[in-house]
Amino acid sequence: MATRKHKLWEGRFAAATAPIVEQFTSSIALDKRLAPYDIAGSLAHCHMLVACGIIPAVDGKRICKGLAEIEREIVDGTFRYDAADEDIHMAIERRLIEKIGPAGGRLHTARSRNDQVALDLRLFVRAEIGMILKSITTFQKVLAATARRHAQVIMPGYTHLQRAQPVLFAHHLLAYHEKLERDGERFSDCRRRADVMPLGSGALAGTTFPIDPDQVARELRFARVATNSIDAVSERDFIVEFLAASAMLATHLSRLAEEIILWSSTEFGFVSLPDEFATGSSIMPQKKNPDVAELVRGKTGRVYGNLVAMLTILKGLPLAYNRDLQEDKVPLFDTADTVKGCLAVMTAMIPRLVIHADRMREATSDGFLVATDVADYLVTKGVPFREAHHVVGQAVRRCIDSRRRLEDLTLKEWRELSPAFGADVREWLSIDAAIARRTAGSGTAPANVARRLRRL
């Protein structure tokens, strides 16, 4: 009969944990990805224990050597995970004691799994934010480079998904650059609040040992140390904030993905997808489906769900630690992987889109896109804008009834609508002129867009 493995905490218990409970409560299959952060935290904790004279230096050296060997085992795939260990923290400690004997049991002096896991999660979130920020910057560069390549392309701008006014395609792309800039700011702000070292909080009340949390913070490059032990072990608001920033980023990626889906349709025809980023139909030979963009759009719902899940986990928890917090890793890990994947695939796809500039330009000829410019023209002649708006609305209705465009109206017809119209109204009916006039503020004028691209 196999010998039962003893748990590191089982001294108070007379009966062994039921196998079904072991299986139900174990998180090691998921949280083993925290191993590098757990080892880094344990090394820093060990160095501090030795420096403070809490454990012998000889034991500290053996612990550090054992942790380094365990890290190599994890990296090369020889580390044995066991559900009986419950989580990666206990698995590493169990293996350490196996390797170096009772000295390994000294590592957990002056800490609890509660502050240990809080430390690991903050290290993880901080690292993930760093990777996401780099990916955001890379994607912004791709958007800017694509805008530069198509700086002269004109397309319809939309409101309510109805053609509204002409804009530069580059200006449209740079709108997403702005959104991503704010996304980066949100992640940076989140990182600032995650950058707090919780070790030393113990289970909830702190520790009786004369520790030096500042030393651990310096070694792990934390900006500051937690000031309340109960808060430090019970709070996951930094995860919520990470998930919220991720949800906002996913929203922006999804909106761009939706536009790519629309633009690549036959009805729009503004872009063509590269074959490598599209799929076919199992039944319709002619199909070229925008599955990559659709999945970016679809995965956004998953990111939203993870945010709601984390908020729900936290909303009813009394202070301090509760086992419910074990469930924080599923939404955290999944969201981190999802947003990084979406950023990577969008960054790869956007430069390879084929832009159909002629089709975009052609689409600006329908929908009376210069109607506002004509109203503005009347304003320059002294007509109040609201009256000008009404006059141009009548002109649009006349064109709809006669199946013409505004450019087709004669000067006589214009003057029938308002005596303020002169021959120079023709200058306000040009799509290129309409775009060039929008130099004020953040408008779409080529001069504005070129200046913005130079600054980027």
Stockholm file with secondary structure:
# STOCKHOLM 1.0

chainA/1-456         MATRKHKLWEGRFAAATAPIVEQFTSSIALDKRLAPYDIAGSLAHCHMLVACGIIPAVDGKRICKGLAEIEREIVDGTFRYDAADEDIHMAIERRLIEKIGPAGGRLHTARSRNDQVALDLRLFVRAEIGMILKSITTFQKVLAATARRHAQVIMPGYTHLQRAQPVLFAHHLLAYHEKLERDGERFSDCRRRADVMPLGSGALAGTTFPIDPDQVARELRFARVATNSIDAVSERDFIVEFLAASAMLATHLSRLAEEIILWSSTEFGFVSLPDEFATGSSIMPQKKNPDVAELVRGKTGRVYGNLVAMLTILKGLPLAYNRDLQEDKVPLFDTADTVKGCLAVMTAMIPRLVIHADRMREATSDGFLVATDVADYLVTKGVPFREAHHVVGQAVRRCIDSRRRLEDLTLKEWRELSPAFGADVREWLSIDAAIARRTAGSGTAPANVARRLRRL
#=GR chainA/1-456 SS CCCCCCCTTGGGCSSCCCHHHHHHHCCHHHHGGGHHHHHHHHHHHHHHHHHTTSSCHHHHHHHHHHHHHHHHHHHHTCCCCCGGGCSHHHHHHHHHHHHHGGGGGGTTTTCCHHHHHHHHHHHHHHHHHHHHHHHHHHHHHHHHHHHHHTTTCEEEEEETTEEEEEEEHHHHHHHHHHHHHHHHHHHHHHHHHHCEECTTCTTTTCCSSCCCHHHHHHHHTCSEECSCHHHHHHCCHHHHHHHHHHHHHHHHHHHHHHHHHHHTSTTTCSEECCGGGCBCCSSCTTCCBCHHHHHHHHHHHHHHHHHHHHHHHHTTCCSSCCGGGGGGHHHHHHHHHHHHHHHHHHHHHGGGCEECHHHHHHHTTSSCTTHHHHHHHHHHTTCCHHHHHHHHHHHHHHHHHHTCCGGGSCHHHHHHHCTTCCGGGGGGSCHHHHHHTCCSTTCCCHHHHHHHHHHC
#=GC SS_cons         CCCCCCCTTGGGCSSCCCHHHHHHHCCHHHHGGGHHHHHHHHHHHHHHHHHTTSSCHHHHHHHHHHHHHHHHHHHHTCCCCCGGGCSHHHHHHHHHHHHHGGGGGGTTTTCCHHHHHHHHHHHHHHHHHHHHHHHHHHHHHHHHHHHHHTTTCEEEEEETTEEEEEEEHHHHHHHHHHHHHHHHHHHHHHHHHHCEECTTCTTTTCCSSCCCHHHHHHHHTCSEECSCHHHHHHCCHHHHHHHHHHHHHHHHHHHHHHHHHHHTSTTTCSEECCGGGCBCCSSCTTCCBCHHHHHHHHHHHHHHHHHHHHHHHHTTCCSSCCGGGGGGHHHHHHHHHHHHHHHHHHHHHGGGCEECHHHHHHHTTSSCTTHHHHHHHHHHTTCCHHHHHHHHHHHHHHHHHHTCCGGGSCHHHHHHHCTTCCGGGGGGSCHHHHHHTCCSTTCCCHHHHHHHHHHC
//
